Amino acid sequence: MERMPRLYVEVDAGECVVGGKTARDCVVIQENVEVWLKEGDELPGFVDREKAEFLAREIYDRFHLYVDREEGRVLTDAILILPDGRTRIYLKRGDELMILPVEGYTKTIIANVGNRVRRGDAFAAVTTRKGEVHYLKPPRTGTVVFIDEMTDRPHYVYYLLPEE
């Protein structure tokens, strides 16, 4: 069974820290320093609550709530930690994402979260009712940051962070 990525999103300081202790798992970023805190940890004394940015752990499946699907832009700063525990993807408010739907009779996911997909490489395959297989390829090279399985219809939506 594959583990899920972890998602941290920007919140007000009061949502992370109550009375000097963390109310939930948080990341505090101040200038070039990151402090990773578990629920109940004390906030270090050098952290200035006015200057620091606070990101709280969120349920990964809610990632789509932090993306403007019309414009394909990230609505808030976020950090994704992939299942390997070492790889991190930093997203800034306003970052552009490619939102690519995968619709068809049967779908096969080829690229998973964290995979880099080059332009022209298949990230998913769709089989039609006639048995034809079509490979879906991104218009630009990017990294898969989220795959949304739509519950109201049988298809997926890929969110790719394009390379510059």
mmCIF file of the C-alpha atoms, coordinates in Angstrom:
data_MODEL
# 
_entry.id   MODEL 
# 
loop_
_atom_site.group_PDB 
_atom_site.id 
_atom_site.type_symbol 
_atom_site.label_atom_id 
_atom_site.label_alt_id 
_atom_site.label_comp_id 
_atom_site.label_asym_id 
_atom_site.label_entity_id 
_atom_site.label_seq_id 
_atom_site.pdbx_PDB_ins_code 
_atom_site.Cartn_x 
_atom_site.Cartn_y 
_atom_site.Cartn_z 
_atom_site.occupancy 
_atom_site.B_iso_or_equiv 
_atom_site.pdbx_formal_charge 
_atom_site.auth_seq_id 
_atom_site.auth_comp_id 
_atom_site.auth_asym_id 
_atom_site.auth_atom_id 
_atom_site.pdbx_PDB_model_num 
ATOM 1   C CA . MET A 1 1   ? 0.000   0.000  0.000   1.00 0.00 ? 1   MET A CA 1 
ATOM 2   C CA . GLU A 1 2   ? 1.393   3.366  -1.026  1.00 0.00 ? 2   GLU A CA 1 
ATOM 3   C CA . ARG A 1 3   ? 1.536   6.148  1.537   1.00 0.00 ? 3   ARG A CA 1 
ATOM 4   C CA . MET A 1 4   ? -0.079  9.512  0.842   1.00 0.00 ? 4   MET A CA 1 
ATOM 5   C CA . PRO A 1 5   ? 1.884   12.744 0.437   1.00 0.00 ? 5   PRO A CA 1 
ATOM 6   C CA . ARG A 1 6   ? 1.578   15.268 3.252   1.00 0.00 ? 6   ARG A CA 1 
ATOM 7   C CA . LEU A 1 7   ? 0.232   18.755 2.585   1.00 0.00 ? 7   LEU A CA 1 
ATOM 8   C CA . TYR A 1 8   ? 0.932   21.926 4.560   1.00 0.00 ? 8   TYR A CA 1 
ATOM 9   C CA . VAL A 1 9   ? -0.909  25.174 3.674   1.00 0.00 ? 9   VAL A CA 1 
ATOM 10  C CA . GLU A 1 10  ? -0.521  28.762 4.807   1.00 0.00 ? 10  GLU A CA 1 
ATOM 11  C CA . VAL A 1 11  ? -2.655  29.768 7.810   1.00 0.00 ? 11  VAL A CA 1 
ATOM 12  C CA . ASP A 1 12  ? -2.785  32.564 10.384  1.00 0.00 ? 12  ASP A CA 1 
ATOM 13  C CA . ALA A 1 13  ? -0.368  32.195 13.299  1.00 0.00 ? 13  ALA A CA 1 
ATOM 14  C CA . GLY A 1 14  ? -3.313  31.719 15.672  1.00 0.00 ? 14  GLY A CA 1 
ATOM 15  C CA . GLU A 1 15  ? -4.363  28.531 13.894  1.00 0.00 ? 15  GLU A CA 1 
ATOM 16  C CA . CYS A 1 16  ? -0.954  26.957 14.568  1.00 0.00 ? 16  CYS A CA 1 
ATOM 17  C CA . VAL A 1 17  ? 0.126   28.406 17.891  1.00 0.00 ? 17  VAL A CA 1 
ATOM 18  C CA . VAL A 1 18  ? -2.076  28.812 20.970  1.00 0.00 ? 18  VAL A CA 1 
ATOM 19  C CA . GLY A 1 19  ? -0.466  29.936 24.224  1.00 0.00 ? 19  GLY A CA 1 
ATOM 20  C CA . GLY A 1 20  ? 3.075   29.316 22.959  1.00 0.00 ? 20  GLY A CA 1 
ATOM 21  C CA . LYS A 1 21  ? 2.392   25.692 21.935  1.00 0.00 ? 21  LYS A CA 1 
ATOM 22  C CA . THR A 1 22  ? 1.330   24.303 18.593  1.00 0.00 ? 22  THR A CA 1 
ATOM 23  C CA . ALA A 1 23  ? -2.301  23.292 18.248  1.00 0.00 ? 23  ALA A CA 1 
ATOM 24  C CA . ARG A 1 24  ? -1.518  21.065 15.242  1.00 0.00 ? 24  ARG A CA 1 
ATOM 25  C CA . ASP A 1 25  ? 1.416   19.979 13.083  1.00 0.00 ? 25  ASP A CA 1 
ATOM 26  C CA . CYS A 1 26  ? 2.920   23.133 11.555  1.00 0.00 ? 26  CYS A CA 1 
ATOM 27  C CA . VAL A 1 27  ? 5.858   24.512 9.638   1.00 0.00 ? 27  VAL A CA 1 
ATOM 28  C CA . VAL A 1 28  ? 7.154   27.950 10.573  1.00 0.00 ? 28  VAL A CA 1 
ATOM 29  C CA . ILE A 1 29  ? 9.232   29.742 7.942   1.00 0.00 ? 29  ILE A CA 1 
ATOM 30  C CA . GLN A 1 30  ? 11.125  32.867 8.920   1.00 0.00 ? 30  GLN A CA 1 
ATOM 31  C CA . GLU A 1 31  ? 13.584  34.256 6.393   1.00 0.00 ? 31  GLU A CA 1 
ATOM 32  C CA . ASN A 1 32  ? 15.721  31.229 5.423   1.00 0.00 ? 32  ASN A CA 1 
ATOM 33  C CA . VAL A 1 33  ? 14.875  29.067 8.486   1.00 0.00 ? 33  VAL A CA 1 
ATOM 34  C CA . GLU A 1 34  ? 12.219  26.334 8.580   1.00 0.00 ? 34  GLU A CA 1 
ATOM 35  C CA . VAL A 1 35  ? 11.007  24.934 11.892  1.00 0.00 ? 35  VAL A CA 1 
ATOM 36  C CA . TRP A 1 36  ? 8.920   21.736 11.723  1.00 0.00 ? 36  TRP A CA 1 
ATOM 37  C CA . LEU A 1 37  ? 6.699   21.378 14.781  1.00 0.00 ? 37  LEU A CA 1 
ATOM 38  C CA . LYS A 1 38  ? 4.419   18.580 15.954  1.00 0.00 ? 38  LYS A CA 1 
ATOM 39  C CA . GLU A 1 39  ? 1.199   19.202 17.843  1.00 0.00 ? 39  GLU A CA 1 
ATOM 40  C CA . GLY A 1 40  ? 2.039   20.258 21.414  1.00 0.00 ? 40  GLY A CA 1 
ATOM 41  C CA . ASP A 1 41  ? 5.598   21.472 20.660  1.00 0.00 ? 41  ASP A CA 1 
ATOM 42  C CA . GLU A 1 42  ? 6.678   24.863 21.985  1.00 0.00 ? 42  GLU A CA 1 
ATOM 43  C CA . LEU A 1 43  ? 7.276   27.693 19.528  1.00 0.00 ? 43  LEU A CA 1 
ATOM 44  C CA . PRO A 1 44  ? 11.022  28.544 19.578  1.00 0.00 ? 44  PRO A CA 1 
ATOM 45  C CA . GLY A 1 45  ? 11.881  31.917 21.113  1.00 0.00 ? 45  GLY A CA 1 
ATOM 46  C CA . PHE A 1 46  ? 13.621  33.277 18.010  1.00 0.00 ? 46  PHE A CA 1 
ATOM 47  C CA . VAL A 1 47  ? 10.407  33.093 15.928  1.00 0.00 ? 47  VAL A CA 1 
ATOM 48  C CA . ASP A 1 48  ? 8.765   36.481 15.387  1.00 0.00 ? 48  ASP A CA 1 
ATOM 49  C CA . ARG A 1 49  ? 5.045   35.779 14.925  1.00 0.00 ? 49  ARG A CA 1 
ATOM 50  C CA . GLU A 1 50  ? 4.665   38.975 12.870  1.00 0.00 ? 50  GLU A CA 1 
ATOM 51  C CA . LYS A 1 51  ? 7.435   38.164 10.371  1.00 0.00 ? 51  LYS A CA 1 
ATOM 52  C CA . ALA A 1 52  ? 7.134   34.382 10.170  1.00 0.00 ? 52  ALA A CA 1 
ATOM 53  C CA . GLU A 1 53  ? 4.909   32.417 7.799   1.00 0.00 ? 53  GLU A CA 1 
ATOM 54  C CA . PHE A 1 54  ? 2.875   29.584 9.304   1.00 0.00 ? 54  PHE A CA 1 
ATOM 55  C CA . LEU A 1 55  ? 1.774   26.505 7.346   1.00 0.00 ? 55  LEU A CA 1 
ATOM 56  C CA . ALA A 1 56  ? -0.469  23.899 8.966   1.00 0.00 ? 56  ALA A CA 1 
ATOM 57  C CA . ARG A 1 57  ? -0.904  20.282 8.003   1.00 0.00 ? 57  ARG A CA 1 
ATOM 58  C CA . GLU A 1 58  ? -3.998  19.686 5.886   1.00 0.00 ? 58  GLU A CA 1 
ATOM 59  C CA . ILE A 1 59  ? -5.609  16.577 4.464   1.00 0.00 ? 59  ILE A CA 1 
ATOM 60  C CA . TYR A 1 60  ? -3.863  15.900 1.147   1.00 0.00 ? 60  TYR A CA 1 
ATOM 61  C CA . ASP A 1 61  ? -7.121  15.081 -0.645  1.00 0.00 ? 61  ASP A CA 1 
ATOM 62  C CA . ARG A 1 62  ? -8.199  18.704 -0.108  1.00 0.00 ? 62  ARG A CA 1 
ATOM 63  C CA . PHE A 1 63  ? -5.397  20.079 -2.306  1.00 0.00 ? 63  PHE A CA 1 
ATOM 64  C CA . HIS A 1 64  ? -7.888  21.016 -5.027  1.00 0.00 ? 64  HIS A CA 1 
ATOM 65  C CA . LEU A 1 65  ? -9.489  23.523 -2.614  1.00 0.00 ? 65  LEU A CA 1 
ATOM 66  C CA . TYR A 1 66  ? -6.298  25.595 -2.739  1.00 0.00 ? 66  TYR A CA 1 
ATOM 67  C CA . VAL A 1 67  ? -6.243  25.886 -6.538  1.00 0.00 ? 67  VAL A CA 1 
ATOM 68  C CA . ASP A 1 68  ? -8.255  28.240 -8.759  1.00 0.00 ? 68  ASP A CA 1 
ATOM 69  C CA . ARG A 1 69  ? -9.339  25.707 -11.378 1.00 0.00 ? 69  ARG A CA 1 
ATOM 70  C CA . GLU A 1 70  ? -10.424 28.397 -13.847 1.00 0.00 ? 70  GLU A CA 1 
ATOM 71  C CA . GLU A 1 71  ? -7.033  30.115 -13.983 1.00 0.00 ? 71  GLU A CA 1 
ATOM 72  C CA . GLY A 1 72  ? -4.905  27.162 -12.871 1.00 0.00 ? 72  GLY A CA 1 
ATOM 73  C CA . ARG A 1 73  ? -3.218  29.139 -10.104 1.00 0.00 ? 73  ARG A CA 1 
ATOM 74  C CA . VAL A 1 74  ? -2.326  28.173 -6.532  1.00 0.00 ? 74  VAL A CA 1 
ATOM 75  C CA . LEU A 1 75  ? -4.358  30.252 -4.043  1.00 0.00 ? 75  LEU A CA 1 
ATOM 76  C CA . THR A 1 76  ? -2.004  29.973 -1.048  1.00 0.00 ? 76  THR A CA 1 
ATOM 77  C CA . ASP A 1 77  ? 1.563   29.000 -0.188  1.00 0.00 ? 77  ASP A CA 1 
ATOM 78  C CA . ALA A 1 78  ? 1.874   25.250 0.288   1.00 0.00 ? 78  ALA A CA 1 
ATOM 79  C CA . ILE A 1 79  ? 4.406   22.485 0.811   1.00 0.00 ? 79  ILE A CA 1 
ATOM 80  C CA . LEU A 1 80  ? 3.925   18.920 -0.426  1.00 0.00 ? 80  LEU A CA 1 
ATOM 81  C CA . ILE A 1 81  ? 6.034   16.198 1.150   1.00 0.00 ? 81  ILE A CA 1 
ATOM 82  C CA . LEU A 1 82  ? 6.116   13.097 -1.003  1.00 0.00 ? 82  LEU A CA 1 
ATOM 83  C CA . PRO A 1 83  ? 5.755   9.599  0.504   1.00 0.00 ? 83  PRO A CA 1 
ATOM 84  C CA . ASP A 1 84  ? 9.548   9.069  0.524   1.00 0.00 ? 84  ASP A CA 1 
ATOM 85  C CA . GLY A 1 85  ? 9.650   11.684 3.320   1.00 0.00 ? 85  GLY A CA 1 
ATOM 86  C CA . ARG A 1 86  ? 12.587  13.557 1.765   1.00 0.00 ? 86  ARG A CA 1 
ATOM 87  C CA . THR A 1 87  ? 11.236  15.129 -1.400  1.00 0.00 ? 87  THR A CA 1 
ATOM 88  C CA . ARG A 1 88  ? 9.448   18.431 -0.946  1.00 0.00 ? 88  ARG A CA 1 
ATOM 89  C CA . ILE A 1 89  ? 7.617   20.547 -3.486  1.00 0.00 ? 89  ILE A CA 1 
ATOM 90  C CA . TYR A 1 90  ? 7.211   24.198 -2.534  1.00 0.00 ? 90  TYR A CA 1 
ATOM 91  C CA . LEU A 1 91  ? 4.283   26.027 -4.101  1.00 0.00 ? 91  LEU A CA 1 
ATOM 92  C CA . LYS A 1 92  ? 3.826   29.797 -3.870  1.00 0.00 ? 92  LYS A CA 1 
ATOM 93  C CA . ARG A 1 93  ? 0.576   31.746 -4.124  1.00 0.00 ? 93  ARG A CA 1 
ATOM 94  C CA . GLY A 1 94  ? 0.037   32.512 -7.800  1.00 0.00 ? 94  GLY A CA 1 
ATOM 95  C CA . ASP A 1 95  ? 2.134   29.613 -9.157  1.00 0.00 ? 95  ASP A CA 1 
ATOM 96  C CA . GLU A 1 96  ? 0.695   28.289 -12.402 1.00 0.00 ? 96  GLU A CA 1 
ATOM 97  C CA . LEU A 1 97  ? -0.425  24.666 -12.598 1.00 0.00 ? 97  LEU A CA 1 
ATOM 98  C CA . MET A 1 98  ? -1.402  22.656 -15.657 1.00 0.00 ? 98  MET A CA 1 
ATOM 99  C CA . ILE A 1 99  ? -4.795  21.054 -14.997 1.00 0.00 ? 99  ILE A CA 1 
ATOM 100 C CA . LEU A 1 100 ? -5.223  18.069 -17.291 1.00 0.00 ? 100 LEU A CA 1 
ATOM 101 C CA . PRO A 1 101 ? -8.403  15.944 -17.296 1.00 0.00 ? 101 PRO A CA 1 
ATOM 102 C CA . VAL A 1 102 ? -8.319  12.197 -17.962 1.00 0.00 ? 102 VAL A CA 1 
ATOM 103 C CA . GLU A 1 103 ? -11.722 11.073 -19.231 1.00 0.00 ? 103 GLU A CA 1 
ATOM 104 C CA . GLY A 1 104 ? -12.744 7.925  -21.046 1.00 0.00 ? 104 GLY A CA 1 
ATOM 105 C CA . TYR A 1 105 ? -14.256 4.471  -20.781 1.00 0.00 ? 105 TYR A CA 1 
ATOM 106 C CA . THR A 1 106 ? -11.319 3.057  -18.823 1.00 0.00 ? 106 THR A CA 1 
ATOM 107 C CA . LYS A 1 107 ? -8.381  5.034  -17.508 1.00 0.00 ? 107 LYS A CA 1 
ATOM 108 C CA . THR A 1 108 ? -4.879  3.949  -16.617 1.00 0.00 ? 108 THR A CA 1 
ATOM 109 C CA . ILE A 1 109 ? -2.648  6.171  -14.517 1.00 0.00 ? 109 ILE A CA 1 
ATOM 110 C CA . ILE A 1 110 ? 0.948   6.048  -15.713 1.00 0.00 ? 110 ILE A CA 1 
ATOM 111 C CA . ALA A 1 111 ? 2.570   8.922  -13.771 1.00 0.00 ? 111 ALA A CA 1 
ATOM 112 C CA . ASN A 1 112 ? 2.019   9.231  -10.036 1.00 0.00 ? 112 ASN A CA 1 
ATOM 113 C CA . VAL A 1 113 ? 2.422   12.152 -7.624  1.00 0.00 ? 113 VAL A CA 1 
ATOM 114 C CA . GLY A 1 114 ? 6.015   13.375 -7.592  1.00 0.00 ? 114 GLY A CA 1 
ATOM 115 C CA . ASN A 1 115 ? 6.830   11.998 -11.041 1.00 0.00 ? 115 ASN A CA 1 
ATOM 116 C CA . ARG A 1 116 ? 8.363   14.335 -13.595 1.00 0.00 ? 116 ARG A CA 1 
ATOM 117 C CA . VAL A 1 117 ? 6.591   14.085 -16.936 1.00 0.00 ? 117 VAL A CA 1 
ATOM 118 C CA . ARG A 1 118 ? 8.351   15.418 -20.006 1.00 0.00 ? 118 ARG A CA 1 
ATOM 119 C CA . ARG A 1 119 ? 6.545   17.045 -22.877 1.00 0.00 ? 119 ARG A CA 1 
ATOM 120 C CA . GLY A 1 120 ? 5.537   14.254 -25.241 1.00 0.00 ? 120 GLY A CA 1 
ATOM 121 C CA . ASP A 1 121 ? 5.671   11.513 -22.570 1.00 0.00 ? 121 ASP A CA 1 
ATOM 122 C CA . ALA A 1 122 ? 2.416   9.801  -21.624 1.00 0.00 ? 122 ALA A CA 1 
ATOM 123 C CA . PHE A 1 123 ? 1.106   10.492 -18.120 1.00 0.00 ? 123 PHE A CA 1 
ATOM 124 C CA . ALA A 1 124 ? -2.143  8.495  -18.548 1.00 0.00 ? 124 ALA A CA 1 
ATOM 125 C CA . ALA A 1 125 ? -3.874  6.178  -21.006 1.00 0.00 ? 125 ALA A CA 1 
ATOM 126 C CA . VAL A 1 126 ? -7.528  6.115  -21.967 1.00 0.00 ? 126 VAL A CA 1 
ATOM 127 C CA . THR A 1 127 ? -9.276  3.175  -23.611 1.00 0.00 ? 127 THR A CA 1 
ATOM 128 C CA . THR A 1 128 ? -12.399 3.936  -25.647 1.00 0.00 ? 128 THR A CA 1 
ATOM 129 C CA . ARG A 1 129 ? -15.468 1.727  -25.828 1.00 0.00 ? 129 ARG A CA 1 
ATOM 130 C CA . LYS A 1 130 ? -14.182 0.491  -29.195 1.00 0.00 ? 130 LYS A CA 1 
ATOM 131 C CA . GLY A 1 131 ? -10.965 -0.704 -27.547 1.00 0.00 ? 131 GLY A CA 1 
ATOM 132 C CA . GLU A 1 132 ? -8.711  2.038  -28.930 1.00 0.00 ? 132 GLU A CA 1 
ATOM 133 C CA . VAL A 1 133 ? -5.980  3.216  -26.562 1.00 0.00 ? 133 VAL A CA 1 
ATOM 134 C CA . HIS A 1 134 ? -5.074  6.913  -26.475 1.00 0.00 ? 134 HIS A CA 1 
ATOM 135 C CA . TYR A 1 135 ? -2.077  8.179  -24.533 1.00 0.00 ? 135 TYR A CA 1 
ATOM 136 C CA . LEU A 1 136 ? -2.399  11.588 -22.903 1.00 0.00 ? 136 LEU A CA 1 
ATOM 137 C CA . LYS A 1 137 ? 0.674   13.809 -23.031 1.00 0.00 ? 137 LYS A CA 1 
ATOM 138 C CA . PRO A 1 138 ? 1.249   17.164 -21.303 1.00 0.00 ? 138 PRO A CA 1 
ATOM 139 C CA . PRO A 1 139 ? 1.836   20.291 -23.377 1.00 0.00 ? 139 PRO A CA 1 
ATOM 140 C CA . ARG A 1 140 ? 4.909   21.154 -21.231 1.00 0.00 ? 140 ARG A CA 1 
ATOM 141 C CA . THR A 1 141 ? 7.338   19.340 -18.970 1.00 0.00 ? 141 THR A CA 1 
ATOM 142 C CA . GLY A 1 142 ? 6.260   19.322 -15.322 1.00 0.00 ? 142 GLY A CA 1 
ATOM 143 C CA . THR A 1 143 ? 5.941   17.481 -12.023 1.00 0.00 ? 143 THR A CA 1 
ATOM 144 C CA . VAL A 1 144 ? 2.719   15.789 -10.910 1.00 0.00 ? 144 VAL A CA 1 
ATOM 145 C CA . VAL A 1 145 ? 1.642   17.419 -7.615  1.00 0.00 ? 145 VAL A CA 1 
ATOM 146 C CA . PHE A 1 146 ? -1.897  16.046 -7.281  1.00 0.00 ? 146 PHE A CA 1 
ATOM 147 C CA . ILE A 1 147 ? -4.269  13.578 -8.921  1.00 0.00 ? 147 ILE A CA 1 
ATOM 148 C CA . ASP A 1 148 ? -7.921  14.260 -8.174  1.00 0.00 ? 148 ASP A CA 1 
ATOM 149 C CA . GLU A 1 149 ? -10.306 11.352 -8.575  1.00 0.00 ? 149 GLU A CA 1 
ATOM 150 C CA . MET A 1 150 ? -13.683 12.875 -9.341  1.00 0.00 ? 150 MET A CA 1 
ATOM 151 C CA . THR A 1 151 ? -16.458 11.164 -7.419  1.00 0.00 ? 151 THR A CA 1 
ATOM 152 C CA . ASP A 1 152 ? -19.393 12.549 -9.385  1.00 0.00 ? 152 ASP A CA 1 
ATOM 153 C CA . ARG A 1 153 ? -17.974 11.227 -12.673 1.00 0.00 ? 153 ARG A CA 1 
ATOM 154 C CA . PRO A 1 154 ? -15.574 8.425  -13.409 1.00 0.00 ? 154 PRO A CA 1 
ATOM 155 C CA . HIS A 1 155 ? -12.428 10.343 -14.314 1.00 0.00 ? 155 HIS A CA 1 
ATOM 156 C CA . TYR A 1 156 ? -9.230  11.890 -12.963 1.00 0.00 ? 156 TYR A CA 1 
ATOM 157 C CA . VAL A 1 157 ? -7.733  15.371 -13.084 1.00 0.00 ? 157 VAL A CA 1 
ATOM 158 C CA . TYR A 1 158 ? -3.949  15.772 -13.037 1.00 0.00 ? 158 TYR A CA 1 
ATOM 159 C CA . TYR A 1 159 ? -2.321  18.864 -11.525 1.00 0.00 ? 159 TYR A CA 1 
ATOM 160 C CA . LEU A 1 160 ? 1.191   19.426 -12.900 1.00 0.00 ? 160 LEU A CA 1 
ATOM 161 C CA . LEU A 1 161 ? 3.669   22.098 -11.806 1.00 0.00 ? 161 LEU A CA 1 
ATOM 162 C CA . PRO A 1 162 ? 5.363   23.140 -15.060 1.00 0.00 ? 162 PRO A CA 1 
ATOM 163 C CA . GLU A 1 163 ? 9.095   23.662 -15.253 1.00 0.00 ? 163 GLU A CA 1 
ATOM 164 C CA . GLU A 1 164 ? 10.259  27.126 -16.136 1.00 0.00 ? 164 GLU A CA 1 
# 
